[in-house]
Each structure stands twice: as structure tokens, then as C-alpha cells.
Amino acid sequence: MDPVLPRVGIVGSGALGAYYGARMMQAGADVRFLMRGDLDAVRARGTIIIHEPTRTVEVGRVAAFATPSEIGPVDLVVVALKTTLGGAMRGLVEPLLGARTAVLTLQNGLGVDEFLAGMLGAERIMGGLVFMAVTRTGPGEVKCFHPGSVSGGEYGRPPADRTRALAALLSASGMRAQVVENLLEARWRKLVWNIPFNGLTIAEGGVTTDRICADPRLAAEARALMHEVQAAAGAFGFTIDQGFIDRQFEVTPPMGPYQPSSLVDFLAGREVEVEPIWGEPLRRARSAGIETPRLAHLYSRLLGLCRR
């Protein structure tokens, strides 16, 4: 991957894909967006619109395509699709691969890196952990509730030149980006927020994250779920300190009435990523002899609700 002006293909141009692709464009990258439902509107307008907390930005001269074969090989593929679309992944990504193409997945949960490694080759795979709040508000239009940060790492390997080049590219766009030494550890840390907030917003009838923080019962349940994730991660040698848990209740209320992506999918009648976010962490905790009764209960509730 060229560390200065890489050619980037975005697979999954929803909230995250549109946001990250647009920001990479601002840093000078040659970005190609794979779009379907938004394609005509974005082509007609020529821009991606980002509503940030203090301003609205229109990123122009967007290159949007209907098929991956129209894009062709790129230096970096950014996978921002939901894991529920895994069956379509090969056909969407393979036409974008060259001999040295890296694949960055922004997908949530556990098992996503292993899935892509088995399909595309472990040497290609990088993972990105997104700690921010963004929602798609229209075709090629995204609202950012909290800019947060992104962490990137290599699947099963220490950081490489391309990992640092990616962080530099994102930093050049104005984002807070860092390189992580251990991608799996970083995934467990992200689950500290994703498991309680994505799950409880659905299980409690469509509440937003600010209401969870403001309700003593729900806040206590969220904190208890975080402690179960902390214990499960510890069984695999990953330490999550209490300060990290406390910070989740500092950064979340300022997001306001935020609907996490899982709740957005649920309310829209789309399939929710139940297995990578709740099912796989539960199974791994059990395999390590760690009991997580609250996670098990939440997983069971979500299975019932999402099947309905």
C-alpha cells in the first residue's frame, strides 16, 4: 500500500464506509466507493455529506461504482459491510485484489478476522476498531455524533509498515488514529461498549444510549455486562482496567440520543449481527471456563427478538 496516495476501495458505503472513505479523500487518497442503493443520488450530487458536531462538510468529486469489477484492483480494500452479509463477501472483494492488496475490516465482534483470513488469505488482513458514533441519514449522507478514534492492527501479527501508513493516512485526514500491538485484545476492549449498549438498546425496547446512562437500573446492568467482558478478556491474557470501564460512562452521554448500529438495523427490520457481538464472545468465555450469566441472558433475549 502506497503510504502517501493509496488507491482505496470501499466495500459497504453506509455510515462507516462513507465517512472513512470521505475522510481518506480529504487526506489525498484515490478512493473508489462500491454503492448500490445510494449510487444514483451520489453520482448526481457528486459529493458525500458529513454532518459533524460543529459543521457540515461536503466532500466532492466522489468516484462511485455499481460493481467491484468496475473499480478493479486497489492497494487497500476497506470492508465496512455488516457481518450478516458474509456470504456475499468473496464476490465483492476478490475483483479488488491485486498481488499486494491489503484488506481492512471495520466489522464488529469476534471471528471476523478469522473469517476473512480463511477466505482471502491471512497475510492480507488488517482490522480496524472504530470508537465513534456515526449514522447514515440519507444517500451518501452521514451524521457524526462523536468523532472518537480508530485503532488499526494486523491479524495475528505485530504492526507492519502498512499498519503505520494507514494510521498516518487517517491522521492526515484529521482523525485520531493509532496502531495497536494486538488486534484481538483491541477487539475485546471494544466489546466493553458494544455488548451492553448495542444489546440493551434493542432488548429494552429501542431506547437510546443516553437513556441507558441516565437510568440507574440500566446503567448498572451495562456496567455488570462490562465486568463480564473484562473477566472473559482476562482469561485470554488481556487486561482491561477499571478506568477503561469508567470512561465508557464519560464518553457516551455526550453523544446524546444515539442509536447504535445494531438498533438501527433492528428497527429497520434488517438482520442484526448477534453472533459476532454476543454469541461468539459468550462461547469463547465458556471455553475458557468463565461464566457470564448476564451476557448469556442478553444473548438469549436478542436471539428471540431478532428472529421475530
Summary of the structure (lengths in Angstrom):
residues: 308
radius of gyration: 18.6
end to end distance: 43.7
largest distance: 55.2
contacts: 1055
relative contact order: 0.12
helix: 51%
strand: 20%
